[in-house]
Amino acid sequence: MKKEGFTLAEVLITIAIVGVVAAITIPIVSVDINKRANMTKAKSVATDLEIAYGNALIDDDEENIADTKLATLTDTDGFEALQKYMVVTKDKDENNKDVIKTKNGACIFQNNSEITIDANCTDKPNKVGVDKFKYTRNSNGTLSEK
């Protein structure tokens, strides 16, 4: 007489192996999903910002973004001009520097022609490539990833 099926020991060992593989895989997949979500959010803000720059060039009849009010986003004129094109609010970061918050919770920081978009604003980890993304603003209002 032949026995069919698996022994209890075989089933328990299989379940243990599946559990170990899941414990190793789930955190890796979770981190990648968060990174991709942050990247998508930052790219969305970058696209909105490029559209705002393009509209400012048209409205101000200029060829160089430095000649528009959007040249410096964090000063009063620049921020008010940006509000014409995007839903944003002004706030301060932990170092009391001006920061622009977008409707999707991201923050825009500017240092001359360098634009940094932090997908989760000032929440951790604040690492470039994870939740912070750097761009160079070109004279025609486009953004190039750094």
QUIPEJO-V78248 format. One line per field, one symbol per residue. phi: phi as a letter, one per 30 degrees, with the letter a starting at -180 (. if undefined). psi: psi as a letter, one per 20 degrees, with the letter a starting at -180 (. if undefined). A space follows every 50 residues. Layout:
# QUIPEJO-V78248
phi = ???
psi = ???
This chain:
# QUIPEJO-V78248
phi = .cccjcdedddddddddddddddddedddddddddddddddddddddddd ddddddddddhbcbddccddebdddeddddddddcbdbbcbcddcicdbc ccdcjdbccbbhccccccdchcddchcdjcbcbcbcddddjdccdc
psi = pqpqaqrggggggggggggggghhgghghgghggghgggggghggggggh gggghggghilriphijrijgohirgggghhhhhhqoqrqaqaijkqpqp prhjjrqpqpndjppppohkcjqqilppigippqqpprhjjqppq.
